[in-house]
Amino acid sequence: MTGRQEVLVAALGVLVVVLFVVAVGVGGGVGGGGRGDPAARSSLVDLLGRVGGGTSAVDPVTVDADCAEAPGRLAVTGDCELRVADPGGLRTLILRSPEAFTVEAPAPGDADFTVEDDLVPADDGTGAVTRIAVDRATTVRVSCSGGCPVTIARD
């Protein structure tokens, strides 16, 4: 092995050790035992999102629904199907309501399953919010037992 190759191998070894230390620090340690908090935000992930440009929200104008009052505003009574036009890439459909609601949506990509979630308003008064990954034209079902207003948000 030449001197240049030895330096390259040593540098690669140092890089692997540094990446391991960072992974353990960010991940809470190997076998940390915690399940994690799905609502928690990682500062590292937020930083990478800002650097990489993040994902943009679905434009409310591209969503059609029988329960639509206006672009971006829905009056859901029982079930309402939202038809999202092809966004041309991965986007996030953000739905907000001051009341509890249920959402059912197909998973993005080639996954062959549907995701369902019951959302309840947050204790801080911000209402119920869901973020749904959309990468193609799709239909999302929103349900409210007694009826509720739902907003298609941009953030």
C-alpha positions as CSV (number, residue, x, y, z in Angstrom):
1,M,0.0,0.0,0.0
2,T,1.3,3.4,-0.9
3,G,1.5,6.3,1.6
4,R,-1.4,8.0,-0.1
5,Q,-3.6,4.9,0.2
6,E,-2.7,4.6,3.9
7,V,-3.8,8.2,4.5
8,L,-7.0,7.6,2.7
9,V,-7.8,4.4,4.7
10,A,-7.0,6.2,8.0
11,A,-9.2,9.2,7.0
12,L,-12.1,6.8,6.1
13,G,-11.7,5.1,9.5
14,V,-11.9,8.4,11.3
15,L,-15.0,9.3,9.3
16,V,-16.7,6.1,10.3
17,V,-16.0,6.7,14.0
18,V,-17.3,10.3,13.8
19,L,-20.5,9.1,12.0
20,F,-21.0,6.5,14.7
21,V,-20.6,9.0,17.5
22,V,-23.0,11.4,15.8
23,A,-25.5,8.6,15.3
24,V,-25.4,7.5,18.9
25,G,-25.7,11.1,20.1
26,V,-28.7,11.8,17.9
27,G,-30.3,8.5,18.3
28,G,-30.1,8.4,22.1
29,G,-27.6,5.5,22.2
30,V,-27.5,2.0,20.8
31,G,-30.5,0.1,22.3
32,G,-31.8,3.1,24.0
33,G,-34.9,1.2,24.9
34,G,-37.2,4.2,24.2
35,R,-40.0,4.0,21.6
36,G,-39.7,7.7,20.8
37,D,-42.3,10.4,20.4
38,P,-43.8,10.5,16.9
39,A,-44.7,14.2,17.5
40,A,-41.2,15.2,18.6
41,R,-39.0,17.0,16.1
42,S,-35.3,16.4,15.7
43,S,-33.2,19.5,15.3
44,L,-30.9,17.5,13.0
45,V,-33.9,16.6,10.7
46,D,-35.2,20.1,10.8
47,L,-31.7,21.4,9.8
48,L,-31.5,18.9,6.9
49,G,-35.0,19.9,5.8
50,R,-34.1,23.6,5.7
51,V,-30.8,22.9,3.8
52,G,-32.5,20.5,1.4
53,G,-35.5,22.7,0.8
54,G,-38.0,20.5,2.5
55,T,-41.2,19.5,0.9
56,S,-43.9,21.8,-0.1
57,A,-47.5,21.6,0.7
58,V,-50.2,20.6,-1.7
59,D,-51.9,23.7,-3.3
60,P,-55.5,23.9,-2.0
61,V,-56.7,24.8,-5.5
62,T,-55.6,21.4,-6.7
63,V,-57.9,19.6,-4.3
64,D,-61.5,18.9,-5.4
65,A,-64.2,17.7,-3.0
66,D,-68.0,17.5,-2.9
67,C,-68.0,19.1,0.5
68,A,-65.9,22.1,-0.6
69,E,-67.3,25.5,0.3
70,A,-64.4,27.4,-1.3
71,P,-60.8,26.5,-2.4
72,G,-59.1,25.2,0.7
73,R,-62.3,25.2,2.9
74,L,-64.4,22.1,3.5
75,A,-67.7,21.6,5.4
76,V,-67.5,17.9,6.2
77,T,-70.7,16.1,7.3
78,G,-70.2,12.4,7.6
79,D,-67.7,11.4,4.9
80,C,-66.1,13.5,2.2
81,E,-63.7,12.4,-0.5
82,L,-60.9,14.8,-1.4
83,R,-59.5,14.3,-4.9
84,V,-55.9,15.5,-5.0
85,A,-54.5,16.3,-8.5
86,D,-51.1,14.8,-9.3
87,P,-48.7,17.2,-7.5
88,G,-45.7,16.3,-9.8
89,G,-43.6,15.1,-6.9
90,L,-43.8,14.4,-3.2
91,R,-46.0,17.0,-1.4
92,T,-47.7,17.2,1.9
93,L,-51.5,17.6,2.2
94,I,-52.1,19.5,5.4
95,L,-55.6,19.3,6.9
96,R,-56.7,21.3,10.0
97,S,-59.9,21.4,12.0
98,P,-61.0,22.9,15.3
99,E,-62.8,19.6,15.9
100,A,-62.0,15.9,15.9
101,F,-61.9,14.1,12.5
102,T,-60.8,10.9,10.9
103,V,-58.6,10.7,7.7
104,E,-58.0,7.7,5.5
105,A,-55.3,7.9,2.7
106,P,-53.3,5.6,0.6
107,A,-49.6,5.4,1.4
108,P,-47.3,7.1,-1.1
109,G,-45.0,5.3,-3.5
110,D,-45.5,1.6,-4.4
111,A,-46.9,0.7,-1.0
112,D,-50.1,-1.2,-1.2
113,F,-51.9,-0.2,2.0
114,T,-54.1,2.5,3.4
115,V,-53.4,4.6,6.5
116,E,-56.2,5.7,8.8
117,D,-55.9,8.1,11.7
118,D,-58.3,9.6,14.3
119,L,-57.3,13.1,15.0
120,V,-58.3,15.1,18.1
121,P,-57.7,18.8,18.8
122,A,-54.6,19.6,20.7
123,D,-54.8,20.8,24.3
124,D,-53.1,24.1,23.4
125,G,-56.2,25.1,21.3
126,T,-54.5,24.7,17.9
127,G,-57.1,22.2,16.7
128,A,-56.5,18.8,15.0
129,V,-53.9,18.7,12.3
130,T,-52.7,15.9,10.0
131,R,-50.0,15.8,7.3
132,I,-50.4,13.3,4.5
133,A,-47.7,12.5,2.0
134,V,-49.0,12.7,-1.6
135,D,-46.9,11.8,-4.6
136,R,-49.5,11.1,-7.3
137,A,-53.2,11.8,-8.0
138,T,-55.1,10.3,-5.1
139,T,-58.3,10.3,-3.1
140,V,-58.3,11.0,0.7
141,R,-61.4,10.4,2.8
142,V,-62.2,12.7,5.7
143,S,-64.9,11.9,8.2
144,C,-66.6,13.8,11.0
145,S,-69.3,12.2,13.0
146,G,-71.3,15.4,13.6
147,G,-69.8,17.5,10.9
148,C,-66.8,19.8,11.1
149,P,-65.0,22.5,9.2
150,V,-61.7,21.4,7.6
151,T,-59.1,23.7,6.1
152,I,-56.5,22.6,3.5
153,A,-53.5,24.5,4.8
154,R,-50.3,25.6,3.1
155,D,-48.2,25.3,6.4
